[in-house]
Amino acid sequence: MPGANTCAHQRAFLLSRTTQMAKFKFGSHPKTFHHVVKFKTLDGVQQEMKVEYNFRTRSQFGEFFDKMRDEATKGRGGAELTDMSMSEIMEATRANNGQYILGALASWELEDDLNAANAQRLADEYPAAADAVMEAYRKACLEGRLGN
């Protein structure tokens, strides 16, 4: 049947036209985006934390990172890490990670409010969670994707 083959091609053509991906437009990015951050606690329990990140372009992320680095250096008074005690390094790291998290997130779904003190507390009490939040944000901004 010569007509059956033609009908199949017509159906395939029509199907391909209706399933085309939407076009994107430069400058039309979202203000924020959501993600579920996964991490393990010290006792090996898998945890999840829903977060809403602030959108940044690659260049905006570079500026954000430079600001975080400069503030970290200022916070140490210009001291090199090798000149600091372990407790001074941990305090500086906790504060810096807290500021990074606070700048990266628009919101989080935790019982405690998103603020500087709680962002620092997350970095201090759950460093794996803080690392996961920061790494997912870095990947989203620099690679334009989340997950694997």
HELIX and SHEET records of a PDB file:
HELIX    1   1 PRO A    2  THR A   18  1                                  17    
HELIX    2   2 ARG A   58  GLY A   75  1                                  18    
HELIX    3   3 LEU A   81  ASP A   83  5                                   3    
HELIX    4   4 MET A   86  ALA A  104  1                                  19    
HELIX    5   5 ALA A  116  GLU A  125  1                                  10    
HELIX    6   6 PRO A  127  GLU A  143  1                                  17    
SHEET    1   A 3 THR A  32  LYS A  40  0                                        
SHEET    2   A 3 GLN A  46  ASN A  54 -1                                        
SHEET    3   A 3 LEU A 105  TRP A 108 -1                                        
END                                                                             
